[in-house]
């Protein structure tokens, strides 16, 4: 279990306010070599896994570390939309294989390439995933997991929905934070003005302050699937931004 600052129990409430990527030469006409029709090649499958995660353009793809074999793709419906989808892609010998597509919420006002504290937008980009935690017991993830009452989520969301249970399971998105620490850690390498506390967490049926939220069962599935040895990353943003 990761140890965190004594101030950790106060962080959950703060996060709700601050924000919770040439052919071979031709045979001569005078050659004495007898020509034969080429042998039939192997049958090509129409569902061969792609060599790059679909929907990610060259500029975004260049930010994905070469050693990463797991990509959590969060595709926002639009620049100003709080709705998105999440798909876990895993690199196999044949290419990138997609898992199920899960509905998700992102920040109330959509997405931004320059996130600041309180802007109510989720940061666009490619971020590593190294640490997890939650109010509930570790479900068996291979990520370091911090169980703490600091993950208590009080109050209600933007649509009046209760936030209780939202932080039962969380995965820290390494935006403006120190990897290798609890998601509750207060360190902000870019400064407090650039926000922080951006997590994947349990959905509360409404927009977030900056996090990405998915159904409880899917959060548990994601925690069980992510493997530190696969150097997982999240690639997140609206569809147009990711396609660049």
SEMISE-339219 format. One record per residue: residue in one letter; x, y, z of N, C-alpha, C, CB in turn. Coordinates in steps of 0.2 Angstrom, whole numbers, padded with zeros to 4 digits, always signed. Glycine has a CB too. Example, Ala and Ser with C-alpha at 12.3 -4.5 7.8 and 13.67 -1.06 7.14 Angstrom:
<sites>
a+0066-0028+0039+0062-0022+0039+0066-0016+0039+0057-0022+0045;s+0064-0011+0035+0068-0005+0036+0064+0000+0039+0070-0003+0029;
</sites>
This chain:
<sites>
x+0004-0006+0000+0000+0000+0000+0004+0006+0000-0005+0000+0006;x+0003+0011-0004+0006+0017-0004+0004+0022+0002+0005+0021-0011;x+0009+0025+0005+0008+0029+0010+0007+0036+0007+0013+0029+0015;x+0003+0040+0010+0001+0047+0007+0002+0052+0013-0005+0047+0004;x+0001+0059+0011+0002+0064+0015-0004+0064+0021+0001+0071+0012;x-0003+0066+0027-0008+0067+0032-0014+0071+0029-0006+0070+0038;x-0013+0076+0024-0018+0080+0021-0023+0076+0017-0015+0086+0018;x-0021+0070+0015-0025+0066+0010-0032+0066+0011-0022+0059+0010;x-0034+0065+0018-0041+0065+0019-0045+0071+0017-0043+0063+0026;x-0042+0076+0016-0045+0083+0014-0045+0083+0006-0042+0089+0017;x-0042+0079+0003-0041+0080-0005-0047+0079-0009-0035+0076-0007;x-0051+0074-0007-0057+0072-0011-0061+0078-0012-0061+0066-0007;x-0063+0082-0007-0067+0088-0007-0064+0093-0012-0069+0091-0001;x-0057+0094-0011-0053+0099-0015-0054+0097-0022-0046+0099-0013;x-0053+0090-0024-0053+0088-0031-0059+0090-0034-0052+0080-0031;x-0065+0090-0031-0071+0091-0034-0072+0098-0036-0077+0090-0029;x-0067+0103-0034-0067+0110-0035-0062+0111-0040-0066+0114-0029;x-0056+0107-0041-0050+0109-0045-0050+0104-0051-0044+0109-0041;x-0053+0099-0052-0053+0095-0058-0050+0088-0056-0048+0098-0062;x-0055+0085-0054-0054+0078-0051-0050+0073-0053-0059+0076-0051;x-0015+0070-0132-0012+0067-0132-0010+0062-0141-0014+0063-0127;x+0058-0001-0268+0057-0003-0275+0056-0011-0277+0063+0000-0279;x+0052-0013-0280+0051-0020-0282+0057-0023-0285+0046-0020-0287;x+0057-0030-0285+0062-0034-0288+0063-0032-0295+0061-0041-0287;x+0069-0033-0298+0071-0032-0305+0067-0037-0309+0078-0032-0306;x+0065-0035-0315+0061-0039-0320+0066-0044-0323+0057-0035-0325;x+0063-0050-0325+0067-0055-0328+0068-0053-0335+0064-0062-0328;x+0074-0054-0338+0076-0052-0345+0072-0057-0350+0083-0053-0346;x+0070-0054-0356+0066-0057-0361+0070-0063-0363+0064-0053-0366;x+0077-0063-0363+0081-0068-0366+0083-0073-0360+0087-0065-0369;x+0080-0073-0354+0082-0077-0349+0080-0084-0351+0079-0075-0342;x+0084-0089-0349+0083-0096-0350+0079-0099-0344+0089-0100-0351;x+0078-0095-0339+0074-0097-0333+0067-0098-0335+0075-0093-0327;x+0064-0104-0333+0057-0105-0335+0053-0101-0329+0055-0112-0335;x+0048-0098-0332+0043-0094-0327+0037-0098-0325+0041-0087-0331;x+0036-0098-0319+0030-0102-0316+0025-0097-0312+0032-0107-0311;x+0019-0098-0313+0014-0094-0309+0016-0094-0301+0007-0096-0310;x+0016-0088-0298+0017-0088-0291+0013-0093-0287+0017-0081-0288;x+0015-0096-0282+0011-0100-0277+0006-0095-0274+0015-0104-0272;x+0000-0098-0272-0005-0094-0269-0002-0092-0262-0011-0097-0268;x-0003-0086-0260-0001-0084-0253-0006-0086-0248+0001-0076-0253;x-0004-0084-0242-0009-0086-0236-0015-0082-0237-0005-0085-0229;x-0020-0084-0235-0027-0081-0235-0026-0075-0230-0032-0085-0233;x-0028-0069-0232-0028-0063-0228-0035-0062-0224-0026-0057-0232;x-0034-0062-0218-0040-0061-0214-0043-0053-0214-0039-0062-0206;x-0049-0052-0214-0052-0046-0215-0052-0042-0208-0059-0046-0218;x-0051-0046-0203-0051-0043-0196-0044-0043-0193-0056-0046-0192;x-0039-0042-0197-0032-0042-0194-0032-0036-0189-0027-0042-0199;x-0029-0036-0184-0028-0031-0179-0024-0025-0182-0025-0033-0172;x-0026-0019-0182-0023-0013-0185-0016-0012-0181-0027-0007-0184;x-0011-0009-0185-0004-0008-0182-0004-0002-0178+0001-0008-0188;x-0009+0002-0178-0010+0008-0174-0017+0009-0172-0008+0015-0179;x-0018+0012-0166-0024+0012-0163-0029+0017-0167-0024+0015-0155;x-0035+0015-0169-0039+0019-0174-0041+0025-0170-0045+0015-0176;x-0041+0031-0174-0044+0037-0172-0038+0041-0169-0049+0036-0167;x-0032+0039-0169-0027+0043-0166-0022+0045-0172-0022+0039-0161;x-0021+0052-0173-0017+0054-0178-0010+0054-0177-0020+0061-0180;x-0006+0056-0182+0001+0055-0181+0004+0059-0176+0005+0057-0188;x+0002+0066-0175+0005+0070-0170+0003+0067-0163+0002+0077-0170;x-0003+0064-0162-0005+0061-0155-0001+0055-0154-0012+0060-0155;x-0001+0051-0160+0002+0044-0159+0010+0045-0157+0002+0040-0166;x+0013+0050-0160+0020+0051-0158+0022+0052-0151+0023+0057-0162;x+0016+0054-0147+0017+0055-0140+0016+0048-0136+0012+0060-0137;x+0014+0043-0139+0013+0036-0136+0020+0033-0135+0008+0032-0140;x+0022+0031-0129+0029+0028-0128+0029+0022-0132+0030+0027-0121;x+0035+0020-0135+0036+0014-0140+0035+0008-0136+0042+0014-0143;x+0036+0008-0129+0036+0002-0125+0029+0001-0123+0040+0003-0119;x+0024+0005-0124+0017+0005-0121+0014-0001-0125+0013+0011-0122;x+0011-0006-0122+0007-0011-0125+0000-0011-0123+0010-0018-0123;x-0002-0006-0119-0009-0005-0117-0011+0003-0118-0011-0007-0110;x-0016+0004-0121-0018+0011-0122-0026+0011-0120-0017+0013-0130;x-0027+0015-0116-0034+0017-0114-0036+0023-0118-0035+0018-0106;x-0040+0022-0123-0042+0027-0128-0049+0030-0125-0043+0025-0135;x-0049+0037-0123-0055+0041-0121-0056+0046-0127-0054+0044-0115;x-0062+0044-0130-0064+0049-0136-0070+0053-0134-0065+0044-0142;x-0069+0059-0134-0074+0064-0132-0079+0065-0138-0072+0070-0130;x-0085+0065-0137-0090+0066-0142-0089+0073-0146-0097+0066-0140;x-0087+0078-0143-0086+0084-0146-0081+0089-0141-0092+0088-0147;x-0079+0094-0144-0074+0098-0140-0078+0101-0134-0072+0104-0144;x-0084+0102-0134-0088+0105-0128-0093+0100-0125-0091+0111-0130;x-0092+0094-0126-0096+0089-0124-0094+0085-0118-0098+0084-0129;x-0098+0084-0113-0096+0080-0107-0096+0072-0108-0100+0082-0101;x-0098+0070-0114-0099+0063-0115-0093+0060-0120-0106+0062-0119;x-0091+0054-0118-0086+0051-0122-0087+0043-0121-0079+0053-0119;x-0082+0040-0124-0082+0033-0124-0075+0031-0122-0084+0029-0131;x-0074+0025-0119-0068+0022-0117-0067+0015-0120-0067+0022-0109;x-0061+0014-0123-0059+0007-0125-0052+0006-0123-0060+0007-0133;x-0051+0000-0121-0044-0002-0119-0041-0006-0125-0044-0007-0113;x-0036-0004-0128-0032-0007-0133-0026-0011-0131-0031-0002-0139;x-0025-0017-0133-0019-0020-0131-0015-0023-0137-0021-0026-0126;x-0009-0021-0137-0004-0023-0143-0003-0031-0142+0002-0019-0143;x-0004-0034-0148-0002-0041-0149+0003-0042-0154-0009-0045-0150;x+0005-0048-0156+0009-0049-0161+0006-0047-0168+0011-0056-0161;x-0001-0047-0168-0004-0046-0174-0006-0038-0175-0010-0050-0175;x-0005-0035-0170-0007-0028-0170-0011-0026-0164-0011-0026-0176;x-0015-0020-0164-0018-0018-0158-0025-0021-0158-0019-0010-0158;x-0027-0024-0152-0033-0027-0152-0038-0023-0147-0033-0034-0149;x-0044-0022-0149-0049-0017-0145-0053-0022-0140-0053-0013-0150;x-0054-0019-0134-0058-0022-0130-0065-0019-0131-0056-0021-0123;x-0070-0020-0126-0077-0017-0127-0076-0010-0127-0081-0020-0121;x-0082-0006-0129-0082+0001-0129-0087+0003-0123-0085+0004-0136;x-0085+0007-0119-0089+0009-0113-0091+0016-0113-0085+0007-0107;x-0097+0018-0112-0099+0025-0111-0096+0028-0105-0107+0025-0111;x-0094+0034-0106-0091+0038-0101-0093+0045-0100-0083+0037-0102;x-0091+0048-0095-0092+0056-0094-0085+0059-0094-0096+0058-0088;x-0084+0065-0096-0078+0069-0095-0080+0076-0092-0074+0070-0101;x-0076+0081-0092-0078+0087-0089-0084+0090-0092-0072+0092-0089;x-0087+0094-0088-0094+0098-0089-0093+0102-0096-0096+0102-0084;x-0088+0105-0097-0087+0110-0103-0083+0106-0108-0084+0116-0101;x-0081+0100-0108-0078+0097-0113-0070+0096-0112-0079+0100-0120;x-0066+0098-0117-0059+0097-0117-0055+0103-0119-0058+0092-0123;x-0049+0103-0117-0044+0108-0118-0037+0106-0119-0045+0113-0112;x-0033+0109-0123-0026+0107-0123-0022+0111-0118-0024+0109-0130;x-0025+0115-0114-0021+0119-0109-0026+0119-0103-0019+0126-0111;x-0026+0114-0099-0030+0113-0093-0028+0118-0088-0031+0106-0091;x-0032+0121-0085-0031+0125-0079-0036+0124-0073-0031+0133-0080;x-0034+0125-0067-0038+0124-0061-0045+0127-0062-0035+0125-0055;x-0050+0123-0061-0057+0126-0061-0060+0128-0068-0057+0132-0057;x-0056+0126-0074-0059+0127-0080-0065+0123-0083-0054+0127-0086;x-0066+0117-0079-0071+0113-0080-0070+0109-0087-0078+0116-0080;x-0064+0108-0089-0062+0105-0095-0057+0099-0093-0060+0109-0101;x-0058+0094-0097-0053+0088-0096-0047+0090-0101-0056+0081-0098;x-0041+0088-0098-0035+0089-0102-0034+0084-0108-0029+0089-0098;x-0033+0087-0114-0031+0083-0120-0024+0081-0119-0033+0087-0127;x-0023+0074-0121-0016+0072-0121-0015+0065-0120-0012+0076-0116;x-0008+0063-0119-0006+0056-0118-0003+0056-0111-0001+0053-0124;x-0005+0052-0107-0003+0052-0100-0002+0045-0098-0008+0056-0095;x+0003+0043-0094+0005+0037-0091+0000+0035-0086+0012+0036-0089;x-0001+0029-0084-0005+0026-0079-0001+0022-0074-0012+0023-0082;x+0000+0024-0068+0005+0020-0064+0002+0019-0057+0011+0024-0063;x-0003+0022-0055-0005+0022-0048-0013+0021-0048-0003+0027-0044;x-0015+0018-0043-0023+0017-0042-0024+0017-0034-0025+0010-0045;x-0031+0017-0033-0033+0018-0026-0040+0018-0025-0030+0024-0022;x-0043+0019-0019-0050+0019-0019-0052+0018-0012-0053+0014-0023;x-0059+0019-0011-0062+0018-0004-0063+0011-0002-0068+0022-0004;x-0063+0007-0008-0064+0000-0007-0058-0004-0007-0069-0003-0012;x-0058-0010-0005-0053-0015-0005-0050-0016-0012-0055-0021-0002;x-0043-0017-0013-0040-0018-0019-0044-0024-0022-0032-0019-0018;x-0046-0023-0028-0050-0029-0032-0045-0034-0035-0054-0026-0037;x-0038-0033-0034-0033-0037-0037-0029-0034-0043-0037-0043-0040;x-0029-0028-0043-0025-0024-0048-0018-0026-0047-0027-0017-0049;x-0014-0025-0053-0007-0026-0053-0003-0019-0052-0004-0029-0059;x-0007-0013-0052-0005-0007-0051-0004-0006-0043-0010-0001-0054;x+0000-0002-0041+0000+0000-0034-0006+0003-0032+0006+0005-0032;x-0009+0001-0026-0016+0003-0024-0016+0005-0017-0021-0003-0025;x-0019+0011-0016-0019+0015-0010-0027+0015-0008-0016+0022-0010;x-0028+0011-0002-0035+0011+0000-0035+0016+0006-0037+0004+0003;x-0040+0021+0006-0040+0026+0011-0047+0029+0011-0035+0031+0009;x-0048+0032+0017-0055+0036+0018-0054+0042+0014-0056+0037+0025;x-0048+0044+0012-0047+0050+0008-0051+0050+0002-0040+0052+0007;x-0053+0044+0000-0057+0044-0007-0064+0044-0006-0055+0037-0010;x-0066+0046+0000-0073+0048+0001-0076+0054-0003-0075+0049+0009;x-0081+0053-0007-0084+0058-0011-0090+0061-0009-0085+0055-0019;x-0090+0067-0006-0096+0070-0003-0100+0074-0008-0094+0074+0002;x-0106+0076-0007-0110+0081-0010-0113+0078-0017-0105+0086-0013;x-0115+0083-0021-0119+0081-0027-0115+0084-0033-0126+0083-0027;x-0117+0081-0039-0114+0083-0045-0118+0089-0049-0113+0077-0050;x-0116+0090-0055-0119+0096-0058-0126+0095-0060-0115+0097-0065;x-0128+0089-0060-0135+0088-0062-0139+0085-0056-0136+0082-0067;x-0136+0087-0050-0140+0085-0043-0139+0078-0041-0147+0086-0044;x-0135+0074-0045-0134+0067-0044-0129+0066-0038-0131+0063-0050;x-0130+0061-0033-0125+0060-0028-0119+0058-0030-0129+0055-0023;x-0113+0060-0027-0107+0058-0029-0104+0052-0025-0102+0064-0028;x-0108+0050-0020-0106+0044-0016-0104+0038-0020-0112+0042-0011;x-0098+0036-0018-0095+0030-0022-0091+0031-0028-0101+0025-0024;x-0091+0038-0030-0087+0040-0036-0080+0038-0036-0088+0047-0037;x-0077+0038-0030-0070+0036-0029-0069+0030-0025-0067+0042-0025;x-0074+0025-0026-0073+0018-0024-0067+0015-0027-0079+0014-0025;x-0066+0016-0034-0060+0014-0037-0058+0020-0041-0062+0008-0042;x-0051+0021-0041-0049+0027-0046-0042+0024-0048-0048+0033-0042;x-0040+0027-0054-0034+0026-0057-0031+0033-0059-0034+0022-0064;x-0026+0035-0056-0023+0042-0057-0020+0043-0064-0017+0043-0052;x-0022+0048-0067-0020+0050-0074-0014+0055-0073-0025+0053-0078;x-0008+0053-0075-0002+0057-0074-0002+0063-0077+0004+0053-0075;x-0007+0067-0076-0007+0074-0078-0005+0079-0072-0014+0077-0081;x+0000+0082-0072+0002+0087-0067+0003+0083-0060-0002+0093-0066;x+0006+0078-0060+0007+0074-0053+0013+0070-0054+0001+0069-0052;x+0015+0068-0048+0021+0064-0047+0019+0056-0048+0025+0065-0040;x+0022+0053-0053+0020+0046-0054+0024+0042-0048+0023+0043-0061;x+0021+0036-0046+0023+0032-0041+0021+0034-0034+0031+0033-0041;x+0016+0039-0034+0013+0041-0027+0006+0039-0027+0014+0048-0026;x+0003+0040-0021-0005+0039-0021-0008+0044-0025-0007+0039-0014;x-0014+0042-0028-0018+0047-0032-0020+0053-0027-0025+0044-0034;x-0020+0052-0021-0021+0057-0016-0015+0062-0015-0023+0055-0010;x-0010+0061-0018-0004+0065-0017-0005+0072-0019+0002+0062-0020;x-0003+0077-0016-0004+0084-0017+0001+0087-0022-0004+0088-0011;x+0007+0084-0024+0012+0087-0028+0009+0089-0035+0018+0082-0029;x+0011+0095-0037+0009+0098-0043+0015+0101-0047+0003+0103-0042;x+0019+0097-0051+0025+0099-0054+0024+0105-0058+0028+0093-0058;x+0018+0106-0062+0017+0112-0066+0014+0118-0062+0012+0110-0072;x+0013+0117-0056+0010+0122-0052+0003+0121-0051+0011+0129-0055;x+0000+0124-0045-0007+0123-0043-0012+0125-0048-0008+0126-0037;x-0009+0131-0052-0014+0134-0057-0015+0130-0063-0011+0140-0059;x-0012+0124-0064-0013+0120-0070-0017+0114-0068-0006+0117-0072;x-0020+0114-0062-0025+0109-0060-0021+0103-0058-0030+0108-0065;x-0025+0098-0057-0023+0091-0055-0028+0087-0052-0017+0092-0049;x-0026+0081-0049-0032+0076-0047-0036+0074-0053-0036+0080-0042;x-0033+0073-0059-0037+0070-0064-0036+0063-0064-0034+0073-0071;x-0042+0059-0063-0043+0052-0062-0047+0049-0067-0045+0051-0055;x-0047+0043-0068-0052+0038-0070-0055+0036-0064-0049+0032-0075;x-0062+0036-0064-0065+0034-0058-0072+0032-0059-0066+0040-0053;x-0076+0030-0054-0083+0027-0055-0088+0033-0057-0085+0024-0048;x-0092+0031-0062-0096+0036-0065-0102+0037-0060-0099+0034-0071;x-0104+0044-0059-0110+0046-0055-0116+0048-0059-0108+0051-0050;x-0116+0046-0066-0121+0048-0070-0122+0056-0071-0128+0046-0067;x-0116+0059-0072-0116+0066-0074-0109+0068-0075-0118+0070-0068;x-0108+0074-0078-0101+0077-0080-0097+0078-0074-0102+0084-0083;x-0090+0078-0075-0085+0078-0070-0082+0085-0070-0080+0073-0071;x-0078+0087-0065-0074+0093-0065-0068+0093-0070-0072+0094-0058;x-0065+0087-0071-0060+0086-0076-0058+0079-0077-0054+0090-0073;x-0061+0074-0073-0059+0067-0073-0063+0064-0079-0061+0064-0067;x-0062+0057-0080-0065+0053-0084-0069+0048-0080-0061+0050-0090;x-0075+0047-0081-0079+0042-0076-0082+0036-0081-0083+0045-0072;x-0082+0030-0078-0085+0025-0081-0089+0020-0076-0080+0020-0085;x-0093+0016-0078-0097+0012-0074-0093+0008-0069-0101+0007-0078;x-0095+0007-0063-0091+0004-0058-0089-0003-0060-0096+0002-0052;x-0093-0007-0063-0090-0014-0066-0085-0013-0071-0096-0018-0069;x-0085-0008-0075-0080-0007-0080-0073-0004-0077-0082-0002-0085;x-0074+0000-0072-0068+0002-0068-0065-0004-0065-0070+0007-0062;x-0068-0008-0062-0065-0014-0059-0062-0018-0064-0071-0018-0055;x-0065-0019-0070-0062-0023-0076-0056-0020-0078-0067-0023-0082;x-0056-0013-0078-0050-0009-0081-0044-0010-0076-0051-0002-0082;x-0046-0010-0069-0040-0011-0064-0037-0018-0065-0044-0010-0057;x-0041-0023-0066-0039-0030-0067-0035-0031-0073-0045-0034-0067;x-0036-0027-0078-0033-0028-0085-0026-0024-0085-0037-0025-0090;x-0026-0018-0082-0020-0014-0083-0014-0018-0080-0021-0007-0080;x-0008-0018-0083-0002-0021-0081+0004-0016-0081-0001-0027-0086;x+0007-0015-0076+0013-0010-0076+0018-0012-0081+0016-0010-0069;x+0019-0019-0082+0024-0021-0087+0023-0019-0094+0025-0028-0086;x+0016-0018-0095+0014-0016-0102+0014-0008-0103+0007-0018-0103;x+0017-0005-0098+0017+0003-0098+0011+0006-0101+0023+0005-0103;x+0005+0005-0097-0001+0008-0100-0001+0016-0100-0007+0005-0095;x-0005+0018-0105-0006+0025-0105-0013+0027-0107-0001+0028-0111;x-0015+0033-0105-0022+0035-0108-0021+0040-0113-0026+0038-0102;x-0024+0039-0118-0025+0044-0124-0032+0047-0124-0023+0041-0131;x-0032+0054-0122-0039+0056-0121-0040+0063-0124-0040+0057-0113;x-0046+0064-0126-0047+0071-0129-0054+0070-0134-0041+0073-0133;x-0056+0076-0137-0061+0075-0141-0059+0072-0148-0064+0082-0143;x-0063+0070-0152-0062+0066-0158-0057+0070-0163-0068+0064-0161;x-0059+0076-0164-0055+0080-0168-0048+0081-0166-0058+0087-0170;x-0047+0082-0159-0040+0084-0157-0036+0077-0157-0041+0086-0149;x-0039+0071-0156-0035+0065-0156-0033+0063-0163-0039+0060-0153;x-0037+0066-0168-0035+0064-0175-0029+0068-0178-0042+0065-0179;x-0027+0072-0174-0021+0076-0177-0015+0073-0177-0021+0083-0173;
</sites>
